[in-house]
Amino acid sequence: MNLSDLTGAEVGADGDETARDADRYLVAEAAGQRVAVPLLQAREILTVKAVTRLPGAPSWIAGLVNVRGTVLTVVDVGRRLAGAASEGPVVMVEVAERKFGLRVARVDGVMRADAGVEGVDEARSAAGAVRGLVSTGATPALVLDLEALQRAAIADA
């Protein structure tokens, strides 16, 4: 699924759309928790049938998937946060010109933050996987630290 289907606009395009997207998040669910990814870093929502498991990789690294000739490492967000596997779509994200996937239970949609990101203490950070909390409606969402997830996936894969 293309993200423009959810936003009604071209995501990450130059000009007004980029400024408008700065406070918007792709909100999903993983392990019974709402999680959020900055919309400017989200690229695509993928329906993935099979992920190739990597022998010796930690359980939170779901494995590898081939997307139109590009091999992506897929992080199981549910396992990374709470140990419970996610069986839903994969959100392709991009950090520092490198793409990887986040497997979630489901995608709820694109939402605007009511305020900025509120920091979290070490206990809520899931060993660095969570950058903070953002309010996008009635229930706050955990903002994933994509840079930390990417570094950990590269180191542990």
Backbone as numpy.savetxt, mean C-alpha at the origin, in Angstrom:
# Nx Ny Nz CAx CAy CAz Cx Cy Cz
-7.25 -2.77 -12.20 -8.08 -1.60 -12.20 -7.20 -0.36 -12.20
-7.49 0.54 -13.06 -6.76 1.79 -13.13 -7.25 2.70 -12.02
-6.33 3.42 -11.35 -6.74 4.29 -10.25 -7.61 5.44 -10.70
-7.52 5.84 -11.96 -8.39 6.91 -12.43 -9.86 6.50 -12.39
-10.12 5.17 -12.38 -11.50 4.69 -12.23 -12.06 5.06 -10.86
-11.19 5.10 -9.83 -11.61 5.45 -8.48 -11.62 6.95 -8.23
-10.70 7.67 -8.87 -10.55 9.09 -8.58 -11.28 9.98 -9.56
-11.57 9.46 -10.74 -12.20 10.30 -11.76 -11.21 11.23 -12.43
-9.92 11.06 -12.16 -8.90 11.92 -12.73 -7.63 11.12 -12.93
-6.72 11.65 -13.68 -5.43 11.03 -13.91 -4.58 11.21 -12.65
-4.18 10.13 -12.00 -3.42 10.18 -10.76 -1.98 10.54 -11.05
-1.45 11.49 -10.28 -0.05 11.84 -10.40 0.27 12.68 -11.62
-0.72 13.16 -12.33 -0.47 14.00 -13.49 0.07 15.35 -13.03
0.75 16.05 -13.91 1.29 17.35 -13.55 0.17 18.36 -13.34
0.53 19.44 -12.62 -0.42 20.53 -12.46 -1.35 20.35 -11.28
-2.59 20.80 -11.47 -3.56 20.85 -10.38 -3.86 19.48 -9.80
-3.89 18.42 -10.60 -4.22 17.10 -10.09 -3.19 16.65 -9.05
-1.91 16.91 -9.29 -0.89 16.50 -8.33 -1.08 17.24 -7.02
-1.32 18.53 -7.05 -1.55 19.30 -5.83 -2.80 18.80 -5.12
-3.82 18.50 -5.88 -5.08 18.04 -5.31 -4.93 16.66 -4.68
-4.08 15.81 -5.23 -3.90 14.45 -4.73 -3.00 14.37 -3.51
-2.32 15.46 -3.14 -1.35 15.42 -2.05 -1.98 15.01 -0.72
-3.25 15.30 -0.49 -3.89 14.93 0.76 -4.92 13.82 0.58
-4.75 13.04 -0.49 -5.66 11.92 -0.74 -4.91 10.60 -0.61
-5.66 9.60 -0.16 -5.08 8.29 0.12 -5.92 7.20 -0.51
-5.26 6.14 -0.95 -5.94 4.92 -1.34 -6.10 4.13 -0.04
-7.34 3.88 0.35 -7.62 3.22 1.63 -8.03 1.78 1.35
-7.47 0.87 2.14 -7.73 -0.56 1.97 -7.88 -1.18 3.35
-8.16 -2.48 3.35 -8.22 -3.22 4.60 -7.24 -4.39 4.53
-6.55 -4.61 5.65 -5.64 -5.75 5.77 -5.65 -6.19 7.22
-5.83 -7.46 7.48 -5.86 -8.02 8.83 -6.86 -7.28 9.72
-7.99 -6.90 9.15 -9.03 -6.23 9.92 -8.75 -4.78 10.26
-7.69 -4.21 9.69 -7.33 -2.82 9.97 -7.40 -2.01 8.69
-7.80 -0.75 8.82 -7.78 0.16 7.68 -6.35 0.65 7.48
-5.87 0.58 6.25 -4.53 1.06 5.92 -4.65 2.07 4.78
-3.70 2.98 4.72 -3.73 4.03 3.70 -2.38 4.15 3.03
-2.44 4.40 1.73 -1.25 4.63 0.90 -1.42 6.00 0.26
-0.41 6.87 0.33 -0.54 8.15 -0.36 -0.88 7.94 -1.83
-1.92 8.61 -2.29 -2.40 8.41 -3.66 -1.32 8.71 -4.70
-0.44 9.66 -4.40 0.61 9.99 -5.36 1.61 8.85 -5.56
1.63 7.87 -4.65 2.55 6.73 -4.80 1.85 5.48 -5.30
0.52 5.49 -5.33 -0.23 4.34 -5.83 -0.28 4.39 -7.35
-0.11 3.24 -8.00 -0.09 3.19 -9.45 -1.25 2.42 -10.05
-1.60 1.27 -9.45 -2.60 0.42 -10.07 -3.09 -0.60 -9.04
-4.33 -1.05 -9.22 -4.87 -2.14 -8.41 -4.94 -3.36 -9.30
-4.26 -4.43 -8.88 -4.13 -5.62 -9.70 -4.92 -6.79 -9.11
-5.58 -7.53 -9.98 -6.17 -8.80 -9.60 -5.14 -9.86 -9.95
-4.58 -10.48 -8.94 -3.49 -11.43 -9.14 -3.97 -12.81 -8.73
-3.85 -13.76 -9.65 -4.26 -15.13 -9.36 -3.19 -15.88 -8.57
-1.95 -15.75 -8.98 -0.88 -16.51 -8.33 0.34 -15.63 -8.08
0.92 -15.81 -6.91 2.16 -15.14 -6.54 3.19 -16.23 -6.31
4.36 -16.11 -6.92 5.41 -17.12 -6.78 6.16 -16.88 -5.47
6.04 -17.81 -4.58 6.67 -17.71 -3.26 8.19 -17.79 -3.39
8.89 -17.03 -2.56 10.35 -17.04 -2.54 10.84 -17.92 -1.40
11.54 -19.01 -1.70 12.04 -19.88 -0.63 12.94 -19.10 0.33
12.70 -19.27 1.61 13.53 -18.62 2.62 13.12 -17.21 2.97
12.19 -16.63 2.22 11.74 -15.26 2.51 10.80 -15.27 3.71
10.76 -14.18 4.47 9.82 -14.12 5.59 8.38 -14.26 5.11
7.49 -14.70 6.00 6.10 -14.96 5.61 5.38 -13.71 5.11
5.82 -12.51 5.53 5.14 -11.28 5.10 5.51 -10.88 3.67
6.51 -11.52 3.09 6.78 -11.32 1.67 6.03 -12.42 0.93
4.94 -12.02 0.27 4.08 -13.00 -0.41 4.83 -13.69 -1.55
5.71 -12.93 -2.23 6.49 -13.50 -3.32 6.62 -12.53 -4.47
6.68 -13.09 -5.68 6.88 -12.30 -6.89 5.69 -12.49 -7.83
5.40 -11.44 -8.59 4.35 -11.52 -9.60 4.84 -10.78 -10.85
4.50 -11.32 -12.01 4.88 -10.71 -13.28 3.70 -9.86 -13.78
3.95 -8.57 -13.93 2.91 -7.65 -14.42 3.40 -7.05 -15.73
2.87 -7.57 -16.82 3.23 -7.08 -18.16 4.74 -7.00 -18.35
5.44 -8.04 -17.93 6.88 -8.11 -18.13 7.71 -7.51 -17.01
7.09 -6.88 -16.03 7.81 -6.32 -14.88 7.56 -7.21 -13.68
8.64 -7.67 -13.05 8.52 -8.54 -11.89 8.47 -7.66 -10.64
7.40 -7.85 -9.86 7.21 -7.07 -8.63 7.34 -7.97 -7.41
8.00 -7.47 -6.38 7.95 -8.11 -5.07 6.63 -7.72 -4.44
5.94 -8.69 -3.84 4.64 -8.43 -3.23 4.75 -8.63 -1.72
4.39 -7.58 -0.98 4.36 -7.60 0.48 2.93 -7.90 0.91
2.74 -8.88 1.77 1.41 -9.18 2.33 1.23 -8.26 3.54
0.43 -7.22 3.37 0.27 -6.20 4.42 -0.34 -6.81 5.68
-1.30 -7.70 5.53 -1.90 -8.34 6.69 -0.89 -9.10 7.52
-0.05 -9.89 6.86 0.99 -10.63 7.58 2.01 -9.69 8.22
2.35 -8.61 7.52 3.35 -7.67 8.04 2.84 -6.95 9.29
1.54 -6.63 9.32 0.99 -5.89 10.45 0.56 -6.79 11.60
-0.09 -7.91 11.28 -0.71 -8.69 12.35 -0.57 -10.20 12.20
0.15 -10.66 11.20 0.33 -12.09 11.02 -0.77 -12.80 10.27
-1.85 -12.09 9.90 -2.98 -12.70 9.19 -2.84 -12.43 7.69
-2.88 -13.49 6.90 -2.68 -13.35 5.45 -3.81 -12.57 4.79
-3.46 -11.81 3.76 -4.43 -11.10 2.92 -4.58 -11.88 1.63
-5.80 -12.05 1.17 -6.06 -12.83 -0.04 -6.71 -12.01 -1.15
-6.65 -10.71 -1.07 -7.32 -9.86 -2.04 -6.40 -9.31 -3.11
-6.73 -8.12 -3.60 -5.97 -7.52 -4.69 -4.58 -7.05 -4.25
-3.76 -6.73 -5.24 -2.42 -6.19 -5.00 -2.42 -4.75 -5.49
-2.01 -3.85 -4.61 -1.88 -2.44 -4.97 -0.44 -2.21 -5.39
-0.25 -1.82 -6.65 1.10 -1.50 -7.12 1.42 -0.07 -6.68
2.57 0.08 -6.01 3.02 1.40 -5.56 4.41 1.65 -6.12
4.81 2.92 -6.08 6.13 3.28 -6.58 6.82 4.17 -5.56
8.06 3.80 -5.23 8.90 4.55 -4.31 10.26 4.69 -4.96
10.73 5.91 -5.10 12.05 6.18 -5.68 12.23 5.43 -7.01
11.24 5.52 -7.86 11.26 4.94 -9.21 11.32 3.41 -9.21
11.00 2.77 -8.07 10.93 1.31 -8.00 9.52 0.92 -7.59
8.96 -0.04 -8.31 7.60 -0.48 -8.03 7.61 -1.78 -7.25
6.63 -1.92 -6.38 6.39 -3.18 -5.68 4.91 -3.26 -5.36
4.48 -4.41 -4.87 3.06 -4.63 -4.64 2.74 -4.80 -3.17
1.53 -4.38 -2.80 1.00 -4.55 -1.45 -0.27 -5.38 -1.54
-0.24 -6.60 -1.02 -1.44 -7.43 -1.03 -2.30 -7.05 0.17
-3.56 -6.76 -0.10 -4.52 -6.37 0.93 -5.75 -7.26 0.83
-6.63 -7.19 1.83 -7.86 -7.97 1.78 -8.85 -7.36 0.80
-8.94 -6.04 0.81 -9.81 -5.34 -0.14 -9.42 -3.87 -0.21
-9.80 -3.22 -1.30 -9.59 -1.79 -1.47 -10.92 -1.10 -1.24
-10.92 -0.11 -0.35 -12.15 0.62 -0.03 -12.37 1.83 -0.94
-11.29 2.44 -1.43 -11.44 3.57 -2.33 -10.44 4.67 -2.03
-10.64 5.80 -2.69 -9.78 6.96 -2.51 -10.50 7.93 -1.58
-9.78 8.39 -0.55 -10.37 9.30 0.42 -9.43 10.44 0.72
-10.02 11.58 1.02 -9.26 12.77 1.38 -9.03 12.78 2.88
-7.82 13.14 3.29 -7.49 13.22 4.72 -8.17 14.44 5.32
-8.73 14.26 6.52 -9.35 15.37 7.24 -8.30 16.31 7.81
-7.12 15.78 8.10 -6.00 16.55 8.65 -4.71 15.84 8.24
-3.59 16.33 8.74 -2.31 15.72 8.42 -2.12 14.37 9.09
-0.98 13.76 8.82 -0.65 12.46 9.40 -0.19 12.66 10.84
-0.82 11.91 11.75 -0.47 11.95 13.16 0.53 10.83 13.43
1.62 11.14 14.07 2.65 10.14 14.36 2.15 9.04 15.28
2.83 7.91 15.25 2.48 6.78 16.13 3.70 6.40 16.95
3.45 5.79 18.11 4.56 5.33 18.94 5.10 4.01 18.39
6.19 3.56 18.95 6.86 2.34 18.46 5.94 1.13 18.48
5.09 1.03 19.49 4.20 -0.12 19.60 3.21 -0.19 18.43
2.76 0.95 17.92 1.80 0.98 16.82 2.47 1.01 15.46
3.79 1.17 15.41 4.47 1.33 14.12 4.69 0.02 13.39
4.37 -1.12 14.01 4.56 -2.44 13.40 5.99 -2.58 12.88
6.93 -2.30 13.77 8.36 -2.40 13.45 8.74 -1.56 12.23
8.17 -0.36 12.16 8.52 0.57 11.09 7.65 0.51 9.86
6.68 -0.39 9.80 5.83 -0.51 8.62 4.77 0.58 8.55
4.48 1.21 9.70 3.45 2.24 9.77 4.09 3.58 10.11
3.78 4.58 9.30 4.33 5.93 9.48 3.47 6.77 10.41
2.17 6.52 10.43 1.28 7.32 11.27 -0.17 6.96 11.03
-1.04 7.80 11.59 -2.48 7.65 11.43 -3.04 8.84 10.68
-4.03 8.58 9.85 -4.70 9.66 9.15 -6.21 9.43 9.27
-6.93 10.51 9.48 -8.38 10.42 9.58 -8.97 10.66 8.19
-9.69 9.65 7.71 -10.32 9.76 6.38 -11.81 9.52 6.49
-12.36 9.81 7.64 -13.78 9.57 7.88 -13.97 9.12 9.30
-14.91 8.21 9.51 -15.26 7.76 10.86 -14.13 7.00 11.54
-13.38 6.20 10.79 -12.32 5.37 11.37 -10.97 5.79 10.81
-9.99 6.04 11.69 -8.66 6.40 11.17 -8.02 5.21 10.44
-7.06 5.52 9.59 -6.33 4.49 8.84 -4.85 4.60 9.16
-4.18 3.45 9.19 -2.74 3.40 9.38 -2.07 3.77 8.06
-1.23 4.79 8.06 -0.50 5.18 6.85 0.75 4.32 6.77
0.83 3.53 5.70 1.97 2.64 5.54 3.22 3.43 5.18
4.35 3.05 5.77 5.63 3.66 5.44 6.21 2.88 4.26
5.92 3.34 3.06 6.31 2.60 1.86 7.82 2.50 1.71
8.54 3.54 2.10 10.00 3.50 2.00 10.56 2.40 2.91
10.06 2.32 4.14 10.53 1.29 5.08 10.16 -0.11 4.60
8.94 -0.26 4.09 8.52 -1.56 3.55 9.39 -1.98 2.38
9.69 -1.03 1.51 10.53 -1.34 0.36 11.93 -1.75 0.80
12.54 -1.00 1.74 13.87 -1.35 2.23 13.88 -2.74 2.87
12.88 -3.02 3.69 12.81 -4.32 4.36 12.59 -5.45 3.37
11.76 -5.23 2.36 11.50 -6.26 1.36 12.76 -6.57 0.56
13.51 -5.54 0.22 14.76 -5.75 -0.53 15.77 -6.49 0.34
15.86 -6.12 1.61 16.82 -6.74 2.50 16.46 -8.18 2.83
15.17 -8.49 2.94 14.74 -9.80 3.39 14.37 -10.76 2.27
14.20 -10.26 1.04 13.77 -11.14 -0.06 14.89 -12.02 -0.55
